[in-house]
């Protein structure tokens, strides 16, 4: 897997460019709609707007607004849909000496039944990364910002293999109650030793171990 860690030294300004999807031929658009209609019947899918990474120029992040259904269709028809690199957020959530992890539901589109650090999600076009990660934390775990003691953006992770660009946070929380939602089959707190063991024997989403080593084991 090919990736790059990008240090965050100053606040990042997001600049949005025009979408490329409006110029797709009608027959390609129909394929996108037909695929979405079919797959939505068997998977938990939501067609929101996502930010598509274009370039990072010092502290200026250039991106385009695209629909999730076009990103979904590109996984099936890469020869028809322009390149999409979603901008995402992820966090390692810590309470005392344990970390929050979850097993993704078998109904999700990407990496069903894989472990990942929680929360995680794509960045909405009308949110900044910190707002988004706190929204994901609440939606995926029931943990509100009132339980957050500290939140810190550590790095950007640019994965060239997947691809995606991810804002990587550490969130410190205080005695939260967890509520399981439909994205996960299981949520639990694990120690560093338990997580290291899980990396060896369980399925994990790409870069899960890399993020843990970079943000926690430094």
Secondary structure, DSSP 8 states (H G I E B T S, - for coil): --EEEEE--S--EEEEE--SGGGS-HHHHHHHHHHHHHHTTTS-----EEEEEEEEETTEEEEEEEEHHHHHHHHH-TTTS----EEEEEEEEEETTEEEEEEE-TTSSSSTT-EEESSEEE--TTS-HHHHHHHHHHHHH---GGGEEEEEEEEEEEETTTTEEEEEEEEEE-S------TTEEEEEEEEHHHHHHHHHHS-B-TTHHHHHHHHT--
